[in-house]
Amino acid sequence: MGNNNIKTALVTGAASGLGFELALLLAKDGYHLVLIDIDSAKLEAAKSNILKEYPTQIIVMVKDLSVINIAQEIYDDLNTLNIDVIINNAGFGLFGTFYETDWERGSQMLHLHILTTTHLIKLILPGMVERGSGKILNLSSLAAFQPGPLMALYYASKAYILSFSEAISNELKGTGVTVTALCPGPTKTAFQSTVSEDTAENKIAFNMACAKEVALYGYKAMQKGKVIAIPGVFNKFLSFLPRVLTRNRTTKIVRKIQDKNRDC
C-alpha cells in the first residue's frame, strides 16, 4: 500500500452487511482497504469475495471494537499508513428496559458506538487535515432523531454519533476533510442477529431497506461531502416528525411501536 496515488480506506464491521457493501464500493473505485471485524472467518470470506471482483490490496484486522483503547491498538497496527477514508460502521443493538438489560453488554455497545468511533477519528483525523483531504462516514441511524424506550442506550448512542458528526463537520470546513452521518431506517443486515428477535427492527418489514441500496446511498453522500444522509422518502419524513411533535409525544410513539412488535 505504498503507492501515494492510491487512497486507502478503513472500514469497521466490514465482514457483512453495510460494511461489506461499502467496502465493495470502495474497492470498485480503486481504494486499498483496511477491513476490521470481530468475526475472523467472515472477514476472510469478505476479503476473498472482494478480491474476486476487484484487484485491490486488503489488510484484515480481527479486533473486538468494544474493548477499551482498541482504537489506539488499531492505529498502532496501521504503522504510519495514511488513511484517506474512515467508515465507522460496526455496531449492535440491545433490546429491553434499561434496568433489566445486561450492563456488560450495554457497556460494550457504548464503548463501540461512542468511545471507539470517537477515538479512532481523533487519532486519524490530524493526518487528514495535514494532507488537506479525507472523508469520514459514521453510521448513525433514524433512531438518532428521538429517544427510544426499550432500546434506550442504542438510540442515545446513535444520537451521539449524529451530533458529534455534525459538530466536527462544521469544525472541518475549509480543511478538505468532510464528515457524513448515515442515518438509515431498518436495514437487512447482521444487526438483527445481535438484537433480541422480538425488537421492532426485526418485525417491521414494510420499511426494511436493502443493505446494498443503503450502502450506495451513503457512499454517494460521503463522496459529495453531505453532512446528514437519510435514505428513503419515508425515513426522511420520520426524521422530521420530532421537529413538529413534542419529544414526549415522539417518545410515546416509539414506545408503542416497540411494545406492539414485541407482542406480535
C-alpha positions in Angstrom: 0.0 0.0 0.0 2.9 2.3 -0.6 1.6 3.9 -3.8 0.9 7.6 -3.0 -1.6 7.8 -5.9 -3.8 5.2 -4.4 -6.0 6.0 -1.5 -6.6 3.8 1.5 -10.0 3.3 3.3 -10.6 1.8 6.7 -13.9 0.1 7.3 -15.1 -1.3 10.6 -17.8 -4.0 10.8 -16.6 -5.0 7.3 -17.4 -8.7 7.3 -21.0 -8.4 6.3 -24.0 -6.1 5.7 -23.4 -2.4 5.2 -19.7 -2.6 6.0 -19.1 -5.3 3.3 -21.2 -3.4 0.7 -19.3 -0.2 1.4 -16.0 -2.0 1.1 -17.1 -3.3 -2.3 -17.9 0.2 -3.5 -14.5 1.5 -2.2 -12.7 -1.4 -4.0 -14.6 -0.7 -7.2 -13.3 2.9 -7.0 -9.7 1.7 -6.6 -9.2 2.2 -2.9 -6.9 -0.1 -1.0 -8.7 -1.4 2.1 -8.2 -2.0 5.8 -11.1 -4.2 6.9 -11.9 -4.6 10.6 -14.3 -7.0 12.3 -14.5 -9.4 15.2 -15.5 -12.4 13.1 -12.3 -13.7 11.5 -14.0 -16.3 9.3 -16.5 -13.9 7.8 -13.8 -11.3 7.5 -11.6 -13.6 5.4 -14.6 -14.6 3.3 -15.4 -10.9 2.7 -11.8 -10.3 1.6 -11.9 -13.2 -0.7 -15.2 -12.1 -2.2 -14.0 -8.5 -2.8 -10.8 -9.8 -4.5 -12.8 -11.9 -6.8 -14.4 -8.7 -8.1 -11.7 -6.1 -7.8 -7.8 -6.4 -7.9 -7.0 -4.2 -4.8 -4.9 -4.6 -1.7 -6.6 -5.6 1.5 -5.4 -5.7 5.1 -7.7 -7.5 7.6 -7.7 -6.9 11.3 -9.6 -9.1 13.7 -10.5 -6.8 16.5 -13.1 -6.5 19.2 -14.1 -2.9 18.9 -15.9 -2.8 22.2 -12.6 -3.1 24.1 -11.2 -0.1 25.9 -8.5 1.7 23.9 -8.8 -0.7 20.9 -8.6 2.4 18.6 -5.1 3.0 19.8 -4.2 -0.6 19.1 -5.6 -0.3 15.6 -3.8 3.0 15.0 -0.5 1.5 16.1 -1.1 -1.5 13.9 -1.5 0.8 10.9 2.2 1.6 11.2 2.2 5.1 9.7 -0.2 4.0 6.9 -2.1 7.1 5.7 -5.9 6.6 5.9 -7.9 8.7 3.4 -11.4 7.4 4.3 -12.8 6.2 7.6 -16.1 4.3 7.7 -17.3 3.7 11.2 -19.9 1.0 10.5 -19.6 -1.5 13.3 -22.4 -1.6 15.8 -25.1 -3.7 17.5 -28.3 -3.2 19.4 -29.6 -4.1 22.8 -33.4 -4.6 23.5 -35.2 -4.3 26.8 -35.9 -1.9 29.6 -32.7 -0.3 30.8 -33.0 -1.6 34.4 -33.3 -5.2 33.1 -30.7 -5.4 30.4 -27.2 -6.7 30.9 -24.8 -3.9 31.8 -21.8 -5.7 30.4 -23.4 -5.9 27.0 -24.7 -2.3 27.3 -21.2 -1.1 28.2 -19.7 -2.9 25.3 -22.2 -1.2 22.9 -21.4 2.3 24.3 -17.7 1.7 24.1 -18.1 0.6 20.4 -20.5 3.2 19.2 -19.1 6.2 21.2 -15.6 5.7 22.5 -14.0 3.6 19.8 -15.7 5.6 17.0 -14.6 8.9 18.5 -11.1 7.8 19.4 -10.4 6.3 16.0 -11.3 9.6 14.4 -9.3 11.5 16.9 -6.2 9.5 16.0 -6.5 9.5 12.2 -8.1 13.0 11.6 -5.0 15.1 12.2 -3.2 13.4 9.3 -6.2 14.0 7.1 -6.2 17.7 8.0 -2.4 17.9 7.4 -2.8 16.4 4.0 -5.8 18.6 3.2 -8.1 15.7 2.2 -10.2 13.0 3.8 -13.6 11.6 4.2 -15.4 10.1 7.2 -18.6 8.2 7.2 -20.2 7.5 10.6 -23.1 5.0 10.8 -25.8 6.7 12.8 -29.5 5.8 12.5 -33.0 7.0 12.1 -33.1 6.2 15.8 -30.8 9.3 16.4 -33.7 11.7 16.0 -35.7 10.7 19.0 -35.5 8.8 22.4 -36.1 5.1 22.1 -37.7 3.3 25.0 -36.8 -0.4 25.2 -33.6 0.4 23.3 -32.6 3.5 25.3 -28.8 3.1 25.1 -28.9 2.3 21.4 -31.0 5.3 20.4 -28.9 7.5 22.7 -25.6 6.3 21.3 -26.8 6.9 17.7 -27.9 10.4 18.7 -24.3 11.0 19.9 -22.9 9.8 16.6 -25.2 12.2 14.7 -24.5 15.2 16.9 -20.7 14.5 17.0 -20.6 14.1 13.2 -22.5 17.4 12.6 -20.2 19.3 15.1 -16.9 18.2 13.7 -18.1 18.6 10.1 -18.6 22.3 10.9 -15.2 22.5 12.5 -13.6 21.0 9.4 -15.0 23.4 6.9 -12.2 24.6 4.6 -9.8 21.8 5.6 -10.6 19.4 2.7 -12.0 16.8 5.2 -15.7 16.0 5.2 -17.8 14.1 7.7 -21.1 12.4 6.9 -23.6 10.7 9.2 -25.6 8.0 7.5 -28.9 7.6 9.2 -30.8 4.6 7.7 -34.0 3.1 9.0 -34.4 -0.7 9.4 -32.0 -2.4 7.1 -31.5 -6.1 6.3 -28.1 -6.7 7.9 -26.4 -8.9 10.5 -27.6 -6.3 13.0 -30.9 -8.2 13.5 -29.0 -11.3 14.8 -27.3 -9.3 17.6 -30.6 -7.9 19.0 -33.5 -9.8 20.5 -35.6 -11.2 17.7 -38.6 -9.5 19.3 -37.5 -6.0 18.5 -39.2 -3.6 16.1 -36.2 -3.8 13.8 -37.0 -7.5 13.2 -40.7 -7.2 12.9 -41.3 -4.2 10.7 -41.0 -5.4 7.1 -42.7 -2.6 5.2 -39.9 -0.2 5.7 -37.0 -2.7 5.6 -34.3 -1.5 3.3 -31.7 -3.4 1.2 -28.1 -3.1 2.6 -26.7 -2.7 -0.9 -29.0 0.2 -1.7 -28.4 1.9 1.7 -24.6 1.5 1.3 -24.7 3.1 -2.2 -26.8 6.0 -0.9 -24.4 6.6 2.0 -21.3 6.1 -0.2 -22.5 8.7 -2.7 -23.4 11.1 0.1 -19.9 10.7 1.6 -18.2 11.3 -1.7 -20.3 14.5 -2.1 -19.4 15.6 1.5 -23.0 15.7 2.6 -23.3 16.1 6.4 -26.5 14.0 7.0 -27.7 11.2 4.7 -31.1 9.7 5.3 -32.0 7.1 2.7 -35.7 6.8 1.7 -38.5 9.3 1.5 -40.4 7.7 4.3 -37.4 7.8 6.6 -36.8 11.5 5.8 -40.5 12.1 6.8 -39.9 10.1 10.1 -36.8 12.1 10.9 -38.8 15.3 10.5 -41.6 14.3 12.9 -39.7 15.2 16.1 -39.5 18.7 14.9 -43.2 19.2 14.7 -44.3 17.0 17.6 -43.1 17.3 21.2 -40.3 15.0 22.4 -42.7 13.5 24.9 -45.1 12.6 22.1 -42.5 11.1 19.9 -41.1 9.1 22.8 -44.6 7.6 23.4 -44.9 6.8 19.8 -41.6 4.9 19.7 -42.6 3.0 22.9 -45.9 1.9 21.4 -44.2 0.7 18.2 -41.7 -1.3 20.3 -44.4 -2.7 22.6 -46.7 -3.7 19.7 -43.9 -5.5 17.8 -42.7 -7.2 21.0 -46.2 -8.6 21.5 -46.6 -9.9 17.9 
